[in-house]
Amino acid sequence: MEPPGCLRPDLRRPDRTGWPFETPDDRRDTSQSTPNGSLPAQKGAFPRHTGRTKGGLNSKLHAMCDGQGRPVRLPLTAGQVSDFKGADVLLADLPDETEEVIGDRGYDSNKIRQSLADRNIAACIPPKKNRTSKPPYDWHLCKKRRLIENMFAKLKIWRRVATRYDRCAHTFMSAIHIAATFIFWLKE
């Protein structure tokens, strides 16, 4: 036995406060708490990107694909948000070598067409049914949209992506990115 003054003071106390080799509690996930890790995050700190639609709570996944139908960029918006806001995010990140953009009727607006024309990119977007002045588009080029539709079909084979079990958007997007990486990039 050691005499009373030889041991370090933190070893003599039963609670061992100040122990230098103390490991953090591995049973608590501090990634979703405040920066110091002591308090849980406030309610609403992480966006969910779910919005009220006719079918209930929903979200929209927009996609930018390469020429082979592989996803390059996948932003998520709330269900009630217009497709134009999703298009703004996608069009801002277009590579410089882009020659043509193929979109569906939801992306038909003069603003989108003008922004593509300013960058010398051909817009192949079919006009909406209720549009009075219908701009021309290449019908044969528009058939390539099947690549994007097939990409969404392959993503929805994964049940977690198709049904969205996750409440937080970052968790749902991580599942989408894992599925897209496995389906389109690792299976080649």
C-alpha positions in Angstrom: 0.0 0.0 0.0 1.1 3.5 -0.8 1.4 6.2 1.8 -1.5 8.8 1.7 0.4 11.6 -0.2 1.9 9.5 -3.1 -1.1 8.8 -5.3 -2.3 11.5 -7.7 -5.4 13.3 -6.2 -7.7 12.3 -9.1 -7.0 8.6 -8.5 -8.0 8.8 -4.8 -11.5 10.1 -5.6 -14.1 7.6 -6.6 -15.7 9.8 -9.2 -12.3 10.4 -10.9 -13.1 13.9 -12.3 -10.3 15.3 -14.3 -9.0 11.9 -15.3 -6.7 12.6 -18.3 -7.4 9.3 -20.2 -11.2 9.5 -19.9 -13.0 8.4 -23.1 -16.2 10.1 -24.2 -19.4 8.2 -23.7 -19.8 6.1 -26.9 -23.4 5.4 -26.2 -24.5 8.9 -27.1 -24.4 10.3 -30.6 -23.2 13.8 -30.3 -23.2 14.6 -34.0 -26.8 16.0 -33.8 -26.2 18.1 -30.7 -24.9 21.5 -30.1 -21.3 22.2 -31.0 -20.0 21.5 -27.4 -21.9 18.2 -27.4 -23.6 18.8 -24.1 -27.1 19.7 -25.1 -29.4 18.1 -27.7 -30.0 20.1 -30.9 -32.9 22.4 -30.9 -36.1 21.3 -32.6 -36.0 22.2 -36.2 -32.3 22.6 -36.4 -32.0 20.2 -39.3 -34.4 20.7 -42.3 -36.7 17.8 -43.3 -37.6 19.0 -46.8 -41.1 17.5 -46.5 -44.0 19.5 -47.7 -47.8 19.2 -47.8 -49.1 17.9 -51.1 -52.3 16.2 -52.3 -50.9 12.8 -51.2 -49.8 13.9 -47.8 -46.2 14.8 -46.7 -43.9 14.5 -49.6 -40.5 15.6 -51.0 -39.1 16.0 -54.5 -35.8 14.7 -55.8 -34.4 16.6 -58.7 -31.6 15.1 -60.8 -28.8 16.1 -63.2 -27.4 13.1 -65.1 -24.6 12.6 -67.5 -25.0 11.2 -71.1 -25.3 7.6 -69.9 -28.0 8.3 -67.4 -25.8 8.2 -64.2 -26.7 10.8 -61.5 -24.3 13.6 -61.1 -26.2 15.9 -58.8 -29.3 15.1 -56.7 -30.9 18.0 -54.8 -33.9 17.5 -52.6 -36.8 20.0 -52.1 -40.0 20.0 -50.1 -43.1 18.6 -51.8 -44.9 21.8 -52.3 -41.9 23.7 -53.7 -42.1 24.6 -57.4 -39.8 22.7 -59.9 -38.3 26.1 -60.8 -36.5 26.3 -57.5 -35.0 22.9 -58.0 -34.0 23.9 -61.6 -32.2 27.0 -60.2 -30.0 24.8 -58.1 -29.3 22.4 -60.9 -28.6 25.1 -63.6 -26.2 26.9 -61.3 -23.9 23.8 -61.3 -24.0 22.9 -65.0 -20.5 22.1 -66.3 -19.1 24.5 -69.0 -19.0 21.8 -71.6 -22.8 21.2 -71.5 -24.4 21.4 -74.9 -28.0 20.5 -74.2 -30.4 20.2 -71.3 -33.4 17.8 -71.4 -36.2 18.5 -68.9 -39.8 17.6 -68.4 -42.8 19.9 -68.6 -42.4 21.0 -65.0 -39.2 23.0 -65.9 -40.9 24.9 -68.8 -40.5 28.6 -68.1 -39.2 31.6 -70.0 -36.7 32.3 -67.2 -35.1 28.8 -67.5 -35.0 28.9 -71.3 -33.4 32.4 -71.3 -30.8 31.4 -68.8 -29.9 28.4 -70.9 -29.8 30.5 -74.1 -27.5 33.0 -72.4 -25.0 30.2 -71.8 -25.4 28.8 -75.4 -27.1 25.6 -74.2 -29.9 24.1 -76.2 -33.0 23.6 -74.1 -35.1 20.5 -75.0 -38.1 21.1 -72.7 -41.6 20.2 -74.0 -44.0 23.1 -73.4 -46.8 22.9 -70.8 -50.3 22.1 -72.1 -51.7 25.4 -71.1 -49.0 27.5 -72.6 -50.3 30.0 -75.2 -47.0 30.4 -77.2 -45.4 27.0 -77.4 -41.7 27.2 -78.2 -40.3 24.5 -80.5 -38.3 21.6 -79.1 -36.5 18.6 -80.6 -38.9 15.7 -80.1 -36.3 13.1 -81.0 -33.8 14.5 -78.5 -36.5 14.6 -75.9 -36.8 10.8 -76.1 -33.4 10.6 -74.2 -35.4 11.5 -71.1 -35.9 7.8 -70.7 -32.4 7.7 -69.3 -33.4 10.0 -66.4 -36.7 8.1 -65.9 -34.8 4.8 -65.8 -32.4 6.3 -63.3 -35.3 7.2 -61.0 -36.8 3.7 -61.5 -33.5 2.1 -60.5 -33.2 4.3 -57.4 -36.7 3.4 -56.3 -35.9 -0.3 -56.3 -34.3 0.4 -53.0 -37.2 0.4 -50.6 -35.7 3.0 -48.2 -35.4 5.5 -51.1 -38.9 4.7 -52.5 -40.8 5.1 -49.2 -38.6 7.6 -47.3 -38.5 6.2 -43.8 -36.2 9.0 -42.6 -37.4 12.2 -41.2 -34.3 14.3 -41.6 -33.2 15.3 -45.1 -29.5 14.6 -44.5 -30.2 11.0 -43.5 -32.5 10.5 -46.5 -30.0 12.0 -48.9 -27.2 9.8 -47.5 -29.4 6.7 -48.3 -30.0 8.1 -51.8 -26.3 8.7 -52.4 -25.4 5.2 -51.1 -28.0 3.7 -53.5 -26.8 5.8 -56.4 -23.2 5.0 -55.8 -23.9 1.3 -55.6 -26.3 1.1 -58.6 -24.5 3.4 -61.1 -20.9 3.7 -60.1 -19.8 0.5 -58.3 -21.6 -2.1 -60.5 -19.6 -1.2 -63.7 
